[in-house]
């Protein structure tokens, strides 16, 4: 099994800028995962990946990532969750104005 959302979120969590290795293109902050031009494929350092201490399940991971959001945005998401699964752009504009954030 496995969860594509979880895999995508885990990969997103380790993506960032890092120091380039010779003949490689870094994908992650500490070169945990990178594309090796010489090997013509993705390479990873499993020890560095294990050291990241990422959550073991989707819910824990998402909760951890959501705690990194700005307080106003988190409050807006809580209000939106109370409204329901669908919202019009008018409601989003009202929330944005009340929370003093830009809506797109």
C-alpha positions in Angstrom: 0.0 0.0 0.0 0.9 3.5 0.6 -0.7 6.9 0.3 0.2 9.1 -2.7 -0.8 12.3 -0.7 1.6 11.3 2.1 4.4 10.5 -0.3 3.9 13.8 -2.0 3.8 15.7 1.3 7.0 14.0 2.6 8.8 14.8 -0.6 7.6 18.4 -0.4 8.9 18.6 3.2 12.4 17.7 2.2 12.5 19.8 -1.0 14.5 23.0 -0.8 17.8 24.4 -1.8 21.0 22.7 -0.8 24.6 22.5 -1.7 25.2 21.0 -5.1 27.2 17.9 -5.3 29.5 17.4 -8.3 27.5 16.2 -11.3 24.2 16.4 -9.4 21.1 18.5 -9.1 20.0 18.8 -5.4 16.3 18.3 -4.6 16.5 18.6 -0.8 18.1 20.9 1.8 20.8 18.5 2.9 21.1 16.5 -0.3 18.9 13.7 1.1 17.5 13.2 -2.4 19.1 14.4 -5.6 19.3 13.7 -9.3 22.7 12.3 -10.2 23.8 13.4 -13.7 26.6 10.8 -13.8 24.2 8.0 -12.7 21.4 9.4 -14.8 18.9 8.8 -12.0 17.6 9.8 -8.6 19.9 9.1 -5.6 19.2 9.3 -1.9 21.1 9.0 1.3 18.9 6.8 3.4 20.7 7.7 6.6 20.0 11.4 6.0 16.3 10.6 5.2 15.9 8.6 8.4 17.5 11.5 10.4 14.7 13.8 9.2 12.4 12.2 11.8 9.3 12.8 9.7 5.8 11.7 10.9 4.8 8.1 10.5 1.3 8.8 9.3 -0.6 11.2 7.2 -2.7 12.9 9.9 0.3 13.5 12.2 2.3 14.9 9.3 -0.5 17.2 8.1 -1.1 18.5 11.7 2.6 19.2 12.1 2.8 21.1 8.8 -0.4 23.1 9.6 1.1 24.3 12.9 3.8 26.1 10.7 1.1 28.3 9.1 0.6 31.9 10.2 -1.9 32.2 13.1 -4.3 34.3 11.0 -4.3 31.8 8.2 -4.9 28.9 10.6 -7.8 30.8 12.2 -9.2 31.4 8.7 -9.0 27.7 7.9 -10.8 26.9 11.2 -13.6 29.3 10.3 -13.8 28.0 6.8 -14.0 24.4 8.1 -17.0 25.5 10.2 -18.7 26.9 7.1 -18.5 23.7 5.1 -16.7 22.0 2.3 -17.8 24.5 -0.3 -17.4 28.3 -0.2 -18.0 31.1 -2.7 -15.4 33.6 -3.6 -17.5 36.2 -1.8 -17.2 34.4 1.5 -13.4 34.0 1.0 -13.2 37.8 0.2 -15.1 38.6 3.5 -12.8 36.3 5.5 -9.7 37.8 3.8 -10.9 41.3 4.6 -11.6 40.4 8.2 -8.3 38.7 8.6 -6.4 41.4 6.7 -4.9 39.0 4.2 -4.9 39.2 0.4 -7.2 36.8 -1.5 -6.5 35.6 -5.0 
